[in-house]
Structures are given as C-alpha cells and as structure tokens.
Amino acid sequence: MDIVDLVKSRDPNEREFHQAVAEVIESIKPVLDRNPEFRSANIVERIVEPERVIMFRVPWMDDEGDVHVNRGFRIEMNSAIGPYKGGLRFHPSVNLGILKFLAFEQVFKNALTSLAMGGGKGGSDFDPKGKSDAEVQRFCQSFMLELSRHIGPDTDIPAGDIGVGAREIGYLFGMYKKVRNEFTGVLTGKGLNWGGSLIRPEATGYGSVYFAAEMLAAKGDSLEGKKSLVSGSGNVAQFTMEKLIELGSIPVTFSDSSGYIYDEKGVDREKLDYIMELKNVRRGRVSAYAEKYPEAVYIPVDPEADHNPLWDHVAHCAFPSATQNEINEKDAANLVKNGVLVVSEGANMPTTPEGVDTFLDHDILYGPGKAANAGGVSVSGLEMSQNSMRLGWTRAEVDERLQMIMKNIHKTCLDTAEQYGTPFNYVNGANIAGFAKVAQAMIDQGVV
Ligand code: NDP
C-alpha cells in the first residue's frame, strides 16, 4: 500500500498529519531511488510512526473552585539523532493529529540544524487566553505532574510554542524541579537567571528573517527597503518584525486570530515596543494598535472566508508567523499577483499544499517552516549545551552561532535542491537533506 494511504487508513481523522507526510513523501522519492537500503529497511513506514505517544488527563481548578479537565499529549516521534526535542502548544485546537504533524516536521527540522536533537511535540487543548495567572499556574502544575514522568534532560526536552511562553515555561519548570528534585536543563526557553539562553526568545523570528536574507542574497538581492507582510503578533511575529526593522525592511502588517493591522507607514521601533507591551504585559488584542496609531487600520478577519485580506497587500516579502494553513491557494495567488519575491515561514506549515505549488510554479523564493523557522530549536540546542557546561554565552556569541546555523541550513537546502535537479526548490532541499540524515542514523542503529 502507498505510504500516504496507509497513514490515512490508520488514522483517518488526522488531516494535518496526512498533509505533512504527503509533502515529505513527494520530495523524497528520488532519495529512495538512489538509496535502495532505505527501502529495504522500510525506513519510510518506520519514520511516519511515532516511537511513543503519551496522552493524559489534566484536571485543574479555576478561581471559582470549579474543576475542569483538559487533555495532555507528548509525541516522542524519533530519537535517531538525539533526545526528543520540540515545543509544547496550549491552544483549544490542539489534538493528536496536529501534534503528530508538528512532531513529524520537527524531526526533519532538527536534523537540518546539525545539532544532536531528535523530534517531539506536545501540548494541551487548554486555552490560556482569558485565564488568570493563578489558573494558568494551576494548569501548568497539573500538566507537569504527569509529564515529568516521561521527560528528562537526556530523554525529552520540551520548549514553548503557541500559548506557551516565558510564564508557562516558568511554572512548568518549577513543578518539574519539585517533583524530580533536580535542577537540570529539562526545558528550554527558561528565564535568563535560571538557566535560559540569551537570544532564545528572539531566535525563531530572527532566524526566519536571516533565512529570507540568505534566499535573497542567493539572487543578489537584500531586505533593505522592502515592504514585508507579517502575520501573528506573538513571539515569532514580534521578533520577526524586530529583525526586519534592524535590517531596513518595513513591516506593514501583523495580526491575531480576530483580525489584522495594516500600517502603511510601517511598524518602527517605538510602535513595536507598544505591540510588545500590549501583547506580553497587558495580553491585549491587536485592534488596540489602530486606536493608538490612527494612520493604521484594523481589519477584522472571518476565518471561514475563502481568503485572508492580510495577504492581499502589495509587498516584496511575506513572513507567515501565526499558525498552520493560514495561506491558501488564493492567498498565495494574491501574493504572487502583488509582486512578492520571498516567503519565509516563521510558523509551522502555514501554507497549504496548493499554496506551496503556487509559489513554486511562480519561482518565488519560498522557505518552508522546517528550514526557515529552525532558529528557535537551534538556540534551544545551544541552551542545552550551555546548561550542560554550566555556563552562559553572551548575546553576541549566541546570535553569531544562530546566524551561522541559519546560513548552513540555507546552504544545505540550496545545494541539496541543486543536486537533485530542482534548483531553488527549498522544499525538496529541506525534506531530502533532513530525511537522508535521519534515515541513515536509523539504518546504523538497526531495527529498534
Ligand atoms: P504565540 O502564542 O506567541 O503567538 C501565536 C500568534 O498566532 C498569536 O498572534 C495568535 O493570535 C496567532 N494565532 C494562533 N492560532 C491562530 C489561529 N488558529 N488563527 C489565527 N491566528 C492564530 O506563538 P508563537 O509565536 O510561538 O508561534 C507561532 C507559530 O510559530 C506557530 O506555528 C509555531 O508552531 C511556530 N513556531 C514557534 C517557535 C517558537 O520558538 N515559539 C519555533 C518554531 C515555530 P491569538 O492571540 O488571537 O491567538
């Protein structure tokens, strides 16, 4: 049976997982033809099956004393090249299929970083939005009480993702430390004065901009003076805008799940400080920006509409940094029509397969998430190294390593795409290079 059909027949409801698997399978056919040992060891069927799936009940009490029950998950997808590594997502949409897609992507992404990290992902359908600090704390403690049995600094090292930022990592770490009676680097994204790395909060956004800069440089171009569309307003979006401003690009949009801001004059340093305070301290909505800066407009977005107007503005660059499948075929066609040159994915799988085809058909420089947003997990890997050595590198040292890693990932993707006869196809480059590394390690380690 065809592997995608097999995956679908085993878990028919896991739509996003099917999508992620189909994309990788499509790219790696030539590698399988060149390496018959991958086929004879049945690597593909093994790689699409998680090594372990942990699901658990997370009961917690709200401020009124009412008891709620959420679901907790950890997918330990593949440990061929290192301990499981990948974020935790707290969002009402979280289910097994979404986490399996994220864990699957993570395996190839981590392989591209050149650091020794396997792939995992986890989270809960808990929604931190609108909850008090005390409720978030009680939830995180209940979640970690169970998760702590399964993770460890040499086994599985979670980090943040949607809905899991510095506050949540703090509560999770505190509970792990208490239950296990050990102070280790079991989570990344920690606070600076208790084992965190400089540049970790910035790393995914910065990395996605570095990747775009590399793609443009490969064509003799740069970000200087270019207009950029950014989606999202969380961790990744904020630091994407910060680096864009630093490199002379002009971010003109950002969003949340209710709508988006279009600021024709562009977001500058002062406006970005306002956004960071609004989102991270006041936990507000982006619509407030248009009240503060009347030159900007707020446009509500209907999630059921056939396209998102955020992607229908004239710009040279697009940085989807919110969530999966936020650019569909029509959005991609609008970006192409409006002259987009480069798309760099801060989010995981933000473009539908039809959208990806549209970009590739029009020779847009398209950096898929598993390459373009690998900066976050890379600096998580650097945080693990610093924890093991019990020392901390300076901001400049970490940023330099991050830039070097993003440059190397870009070169690996570019060279691999070229070797396989599809120049500038970063999708093929990322999938083939990531897969080949993990597949070879699996062969070396036998049938386990
Ligand atoms: P945050 O929780 O900090 O921010 C998420 C942003 O996306 C918010 O603006 C949120 O809006 C918006 N959003 C979330 N879900 C939806 C949705 N269903 N529809 C529309 N908008 C939505 O998360 P991050 O910035 O950390 O993550 C963003 C993306 O980047 C995700 O795809 C994540 O997997 C990916 N990523 C993150 C990494 C990291 O280091 N944090 C590393 C690599 C990838 P609202 O406030 O309304 O929910």
Boltz pocket constraint, residues with backbone or C-beta under 6 A from the ligand:
constraints:
  - pocket:
      binder: B
      contacts: [[A, 160], [A, 161], [A, 162], [A, 163], [A, 164], [A, 165], [A, 200], [A, 204], [A, 232], [A, 233], [A, 234], [A, 235], [A, 236], [A, 237], [A, 255], [A, 256], [A, 257], [A, 258], [A, 321], [A, 322], [A, 323], [A, 324], [A, 346], [A, 347], [A, 348], [A, 373], [A, 374], [A, 376], [A, 377]]
      max_distance: 6.0
